[in-house]
Amino acid sequence: MKTNRYFLLYFFFLLPACFTVNAQEEIAVQVHEDIVWANPKGFELTLDIYEPQTGKPSYPVLIIFHGGGWLLNSKAIMSDMARYMATHGDLLVVNTNYRLLADLNNTTTANELVEDAMGAVLWVKDHIGEYHGDPRRVAVTGDSAGGHLASMVMLAGRQLESDGFSGDSLGFTPSYLPAGLSPEMVAEQDGLKLQAVVLSYTAFDLLKAAKNGFETANNPFWKYANSSPRGLFGDDASAETRPDFYRAVSPAYYVIDSEVYPLPPQLVLVGSLDPVTTPEIATRYVEQLKQAGQPVEFRVYEGKGHGFLDSGCPEYLTGCFEERAIPVLNDMIAFLQATL
């Protein structure tokens, strides 16, 4: 496809130290592929684990959520990043799938994507010790739509309810729950608490995206996903009739004062030429955090657009992974080394 698909999203968003390994020293990793971690509504979800082989008893954990406008891609688009972070950052890396809107006959709703992301983090905390990961040192990261999911885990991780996302509750029921725990118990224990978050060219406001045409045929991602355009919550809710639904899945509406709840340190990244998540959009989110007294670092990468962390040499991007992404990933590693 010759069209720069990330540029097309411009029309719909208009949003906004336990180790000291040098980021250039490559270490061996063992990759555990396609581990099934949940089956929501019979849809099999898998993840890959990149386990460093240095003989340490445990490693900090980094969970990756891929981008693709909530309609495209899989964990494969982040495989180069996952391997690099594990081999150069001395991190145990989890690269996970989640349901896309077009899955299950185009019936998946936006809250279910968030519930998958939450479930993935809970599964990791429950099982990562089997792979020498430390469940007390967990960071999440994501780019674009994946950044949205990573930020929702951090910001809405205590908005959990057994009744799920309906009516007036608008709580989330994670796709995976530890044995014997209800969503309310997980929330009470702060079971989704994170130690660090890295957000790359992230989508922060789905209400604004919907109002700008994301749910219509003007959004080419529906065509790329071979699906008909529809509402993020099906036919029974829209941005006009239930704006609360859209705000409930939007990080922009969750930032809280640090005296009420301290968020983990965040690193927010964006390209100077990004037409989707513009530097102005990312700046607004960073300013929200600063005004709330939350810890955040912010970096704008000159000359970069949207999607620069994708694997390989896709035609919709300039250059290959090595030149586009590695300098940014080294910055991530430095941040995580100083934070975890």
C-alpha positions as CSV (number, residue, x, y, z in Angstrom):
1,M,0.0,0.0,0.0
2,K,1.7,3.2,-1.1
3,T,-0.5,5.6,0.9
4,N,1.1,6.7,4.2
5,R,-1.7,5.2,6.4
6,Y,-0.5,7.0,9.5
7,F,-0.9,10.3,7.8
8,L,-4.5,9.5,7.0
9,L,-5.3,9.2,10.7
10,Y,-4.6,12.9,11.0
11,F,-8.2,13.5,10.0
12,F,-9.6,11.5,12.9
13,F,-7.5,12.3,15.9
14,L,-6.2,15.9,15.9
15,L,-5.6,15.1,19.6
16,P,-3.3,15.5,21.3
17,A,18.0,1.0,39.3
18,C,18.4,-2.6,39.6
19,F,20.6,-3.0,36.6
20,T,23.2,-0.9,34.8
21,V,23.8,-2.8,31.5
22,N,25.0,-0.4,28.8
23,A,22.4,-0.1,26.1
24,Q,24.9,-1.1,23.4
25,E,25.9,-4.5,25.0
26,E,23.9,-7.3,23.4
27,I,23.0,-10.3,25.5
28,A,21.4,-13.6,24.6
29,V,17.7,-14.1,25.1
30,Q,15.4,-17.1,25.0
31,V,12.1,-16.4,23.2
32,H,8.9,-18.1,24.4
33,E,6.4,-17.7,21.5
34,D,2.7,-17.6,21.3
35,I,1.8,-18.3,24.9
36,V,-2.0,-18.3,25.3
37,W,-2.9,-16.1,28.2
38,A,-6.7,-15.6,27.8
39,N,-9.7,-16.6,25.6
40,P,-12.3,-13.8,25.9
41,K,-15.5,-14.8,24.1
42,G,-13.5,-17.7,22.6
43,F,-10.9,-15.4,21.0
44,E,-7.4,-16.7,21.7
45,L,-4.9,-14.1,22.9
46,T,-1.2,-14.8,22.8
47,L,2.0,-13.2,23.9
48,D,5.8,-13.7,23.4
49,I,8.3,-13.5,26.3
50,Y,11.9,-12.5,25.6
51,E,13.9,-13.8,28.6
52,P,17.5,-12.7,29.1
53,Q,20.1,-15.4,29.6
54,T,22.5,-13.8,32.0
55,G,21.9,-16.0,34.9
56,K,20.3,-13.4,37.1
57,P,17.6,-14.6,39.5
58,S,15.1,-12.0,38.2
59,Y,14.7,-9.1,35.7
60,P,12.5,-6.1,35.5
61,V,9.6,-6.6,33.1
62,L,8.5,-4.5,30.1
63,I,5.1,-5.2,28.6
64,I,4.5,-3.9,25.0
65,F,1.2,-3.1,23.4
66,H,1.3,-2.6,19.6
67,G,-0.3,0.2,17.6
68,G,-2.5,0.2,14.5
69,G,-5.5,2.3,15.1
70,W,-7.2,-0.4,17.2
71,L,-8.0,-2.1,13.9
72,L,-4.7,-3.4,12.4
73,N,-1.5,-5.2,13.3
74,S,-0.4,-7.7,15.9
75,K,2.5,-8.2,18.3
76,A,4.7,-8.9,15.2
77,I,4.9,-5.2,14.4
78,M,6.7,-4.8,17.7
79,S,9.0,-7.8,17.5
80,D,12.1,-5.9,16.6
81,M,11.5,-3.6,19.5
82,A,10.9,-6.4,21.9
83,R,14.1,-8.2,20.9
84,Y,16.2,-5.1,21.1
85,M,14.9,-4.1,24.5
86,A,15.6,-7.6,25.9
87,T,19.0,-8.0,24.3
88,H,20.3,-4.4,25.0
89,G,18.3,-3.4,28.1
90,D,18.6,-6.5,30.3
91,L,14.8,-6.5,30.5
92,L,12.4,-9.4,30.4
93,V,10.1,-8.3,27.6
94,V,6.5,-9.3,27.0
95,N,5.1,-8.5,23.6
96,T,1.3,-9.2,23.7
97,N,-1.7,-9.3,21.4
98,Y,-5.1,-7.9,22.3
99,R,-8.4,-8.0,20.5
100,L,-8.9,-5.5,17.7
101,L,-12.2,-3.7,16.9
102,A,-12.7,-5.8,13.8
103,D,-12.3,-9.1,15.6
104,L,-15.2,-11.4,16.4
105,N,-17.1,-10.3,13.3
106,N,-16.5,-6.6,14.0
107,T,-18.2,-6.7,17.4
108,T,-15.3,-5.9,19.7
109,T,-15.8,-2.7,21.7
110,A,-13.3,-0.1,22.9
111,N,-13.7,-1.0,26.5
112,E,-12.9,-4.7,25.7
113,L,-9.5,-3.6,24.2
114,V,-8.8,-1.9,27.5
115,E,-9.9,-5.0,29.4
116,D,-7.5,-7.1,27.4
117,A,-4.6,-4.8,28.2
118,M,-5.5,-4.9,31.9
119,G,-5.8,-8.7,31.7
120,A,-2.4,-9.0,30.1
121,V,-0.8,-7.1,32.9
122,L,-2.5,-9.2,35.5
123,W,-1.5,-12.4,33.7
124,V,2.1,-11.2,33.6
125,K,2.2,-10.3,37.3
126,D,0.7,-13.8,38.0
127,H,3.0,-15.8,35.8
128,I,6.2,-13.9,35.0
129,G,8.1,-15.4,37.9
130,E,8.2,-18.6,36.0
131,Y,10.4,-16.9,33.4
132,H,12.6,-15.0,36.0
133,G,10.6,-11.8,35.7
134,D,10.0,-9.7,38.8
135,P,6.3,-8.9,39.3
136,R,7.2,-6.0,41.6
137,R,9.1,-4.2,38.8
138,V,6.7,-3.9,35.9
139,A,6.6,-1.2,33.2
140,V,4.3,-0.9,30.2
141,T,4.8,0.8,26.9
142,G,2.9,1.2,23.7
143,D,2.8,3.3,20.6
144,S,-0.2,5.1,19.1
145,A,-3.2,2.8,19.9
146,G,-0.9,0.7,22.0
147,G,0.1,3.8,24.0
148,H,-3.5,4.5,24.6
149,L,-3.9,1.0,26.1
150,A,-0.8,1.3,28.2
151,S,-1.9,4.6,29.6
152,M,-5.4,3.3,30.3
153,V,-3.9,0.4,32.4
154,M,-2.0,3.0,34.4
155,L,-4.8,5.6,34.8
156,A,-8.0,3.4,35.0
157,G,-6.5,0.4,36.7
158,R,-8.6,0.9,39.8
159,Q,-11.9,1.4,37.9
160,L,-12.7,-2.3,37.9
161,E,-16.2,-3.9,38.3
162,S,-17.7,-7.3,38.0
163,D,-20.7,-5.9,36.2
164,G,-18.5,-4.6,33.5
165,F,-18.8,-1.6,31.1
166,S,-22.5,-0.9,30.9
167,G,-25.2,1.5,32.2
168,D,-23.8,4.0,34.6
169,S,-21.0,1.9,36.1
170,L,-18.5,2.0,33.2
171,G,-16.1,-0.2,35.1
172,F,-13.7,-2.6,33.5
173,T,-13.6,-6.4,33.8
174,P,-10.0,-7.5,32.9
175,S,-9.9,-10.4,30.4
176,Y,-7.7,-12.3,32.9
177,L,-8.1,-12.4,36.7
178,P,-5.9,-14.1,39.2
179,A,-7.5,-17.1,40.8
180,G,-9.9,-16.3,43.5
181,L,-9.9,-12.6,42.9
182,S,-12.8,-10.4,41.6
183,P,-12.3,-7.2,39.7
184,E,-13.2,-5.3,42.9
185,M,-10.6,-7.2,44.9
186,V,-7.9,-6.4,42.3
187,A,-8.8,-2.8,42.4
188,E,-8.8,-2.7,46.2
189,Q,-5.3,-4.3,46.2
190,D,-4.1,-1.9,43.4
191,G,-3.2,-5.1,41.5
192,L,-2.6,-3.2,38.3
193,K,-0.1,-0.7,39.9
194,L,2.9,-0.1,37.6
195,Q,6.4,1.1,38.3
196,A,7.1,2.9,35.0
197,V,5.3,3.8,31.8
198,V,6.6,4.8,28.3
199,L,4.1,6.3,25.9
200,S,5.0,6.8,22.2
201,Y,2.9,9.1,20.0
202,T,-0.1,8.0,22.0
203,A,-3.8,8.6,21.4
204,F,-5.3,10.3,24.4
205,D,-8.9,11.3,23.5
206,L,-11.3,8.8,21.8
207,L,-14.2,11.2,22.3
208,K,-12.5,13.8,20.1
209,A,-11.4,11.0,17.6
210,A,-15.0,9.9,17.2
211,K,-16.3,13.4,16.7
212,N,-13.6,13.8,14.0
213,G,-14.9,10.8,12.0
214,F,-13.0,7.8,13.3
215,E,-16.2,5.7,13.2
216,T,-17.0,6.6,9.6
217,A,-15.9,5.4,6.2
218,N,-13.6,8.4,6.0
219,N,-11.3,6.4,8.3
220,P,-9.4,4.1,5.9
221,F,-8.4,1.8,8.7
222,W,-11.8,0.2,8.5
223,K,-11.2,-0.7,4.9
224,Y,-7.7,-2.0,5.6
225,A,-9.2,-4.2,8.3
226,N,-11.9,-5.5,5.8
227,S,-14.6,-4.2,8.1
228,S,-17.6,-1.9,7.9
229,P,-17.3,1.4,9.8
230,R,-19.3,1.4,13.1
231,G,-19.3,2.9,16.6
232,L,-16.6,2.1,19.1
233,F,-19.3,0.7,21.3
234,G,-21.6,-0.8,18.6
235,D,-24.9,0.7,17.5
236,D,-26.3,1.5,20.9
237,A,-24.0,4.4,21.8
238,S,-22.4,7.3,20.0
239,A,-20.3,10.3,20.9
240,E,-23.5,12.4,21.0
241,T,-25.7,10.0,23.0
242,R,-23.1,8.6,25.4
243,P,-20.1,10.8,25.6
244,D,-19.4,9.3,29.0
245,F,-18.6,6.0,27.3
246,Y,-15.9,7.7,25.2
247,R,-14.5,9.7,28.0
248,A,-14.3,6.5,30.1
249,V,-11.8,4.9,27.6
250,S,-9.8,8.1,27.1
251,P,-6.6,8.8,29.1
252,A,-7.1,12.6,28.8
253,Y,-10.0,12.5,31.3
254,Y,-8.2,10.4,34.0
255,V,-5.2,12.4,35.1
256,I,-5.4,12.8,38.8
257,D,-3.6,14.9,41.4
258,S,-0.5,13.2,42.8
259,E,-1.7,13.8,46.4
260,V,-4.8,11.7,45.6
261,Y,-2.9,8.9,43.8
262,P,0.7,9.0,42.7
263,L,1.2,7.7,39.2
264,P,4.5,6.0,38.2
265,P,7.1,8.0,36.3
266,Q,6.3,8.4,32.7
267,L,8.3,9.0,29.6
268,V,6.3,10.6,26.8
269,L,7.7,10.5,23.2
270,V,6.5,12.1,20.0
271,G,8.0,13.0,16.6
272,S,8.2,16.6,15.5
273,L,6.5,15.9,12.2
274,D,3.8,13.6,13.5
275,P,0.4,14.6,11.9
276,V,-1.6,12.2,14.1
277,T,-0.4,12.7,17.6
278,T,1.2,16.1,17.1
279,P,3.8,17.5,19.5
280,E,1.0,19.9,20.7
281,I,-1.2,17.0,21.6
282,A,1.5,15.3,23.5
283,T,2.4,18.5,25.2
284,R,-1.1,19.0,26.5
285,Y,-1.0,15.6,28.1
286,V,2.4,16.3,29.7
287,E,1.2,19.6,31.0
288,Q,-1.8,17.9,32.6
289,L,0.6,15.6,34.4
290,K,2.8,18.4,35.5
291,Q,-0.1,20.5,36.8
292,A,-1.2,17.4,38.8
293,G,2.3,17.0,40.3
294,Q,2.9,13.7,38.5
295,P,6.4,12.7,37.4
296,V,7.0,12.9,33.7
297,E,9.8,13.3,31.1
298,F,9.0,14.5,27.6
299,R,11.0,14.2,24.4
300,V,10.3,15.4,20.9
301,Y,12.3,13.7,18.1
302,E,13.1,16.0,15.3
303,G,12.2,14.9,11.8
304,K,10.2,11.8,12.9
305,G,6.6,11.2,12.0
306,H,4.1,8.6,13.3
307,G,4.9,4.9,13.6
308,F,8.7,5.1,13.8
309,L,9.0,2.2,16.2
310,D,7.5,-0.3,13.8
311,S,9.5,-3.4,12.8
312,G,11.4,-3.8,9.6
313,C,11.4,-1.4,6.6
314,P,7.7,-0.8,5.8
315,E,6.9,1.3,2.7
316,Y,4.8,3.7,4.7
317,L,7.9,4.8,6.7
318,T,11.2,6.3,5.7
319,G,14.1,4.0,6.6
320,C,14.4,0.8,8.5
321,F,14.1,-0.1,12.1
322,E,17.7,0.2,12.9
323,E,18.0,3.8,11.9
324,R,14.5,4.9,12.9
325,A,14.0,3.3,16.3
326,I,17.2,2.3,18.0
327,P,18.2,5.8,19.1
328,V,14.8,6.2,20.7
329,L,14.9,2.7,22.3
330,N,18.3,3.6,23.9
331,D,16.6,6.6,25.5
332,M,13.8,4.2,26.8
333,I,16.4,1.9,28.2
334,A,18.1,4.7,30.0
335,F,14.8,5.9,31.5
336,L,13.8,2.3,32.6
337,Q,17.3,1.7,34.1
338,A,16.9,4.8,36.2
339,T,13.3,4.1,37.2
340,L,12.8,0.4,37.8
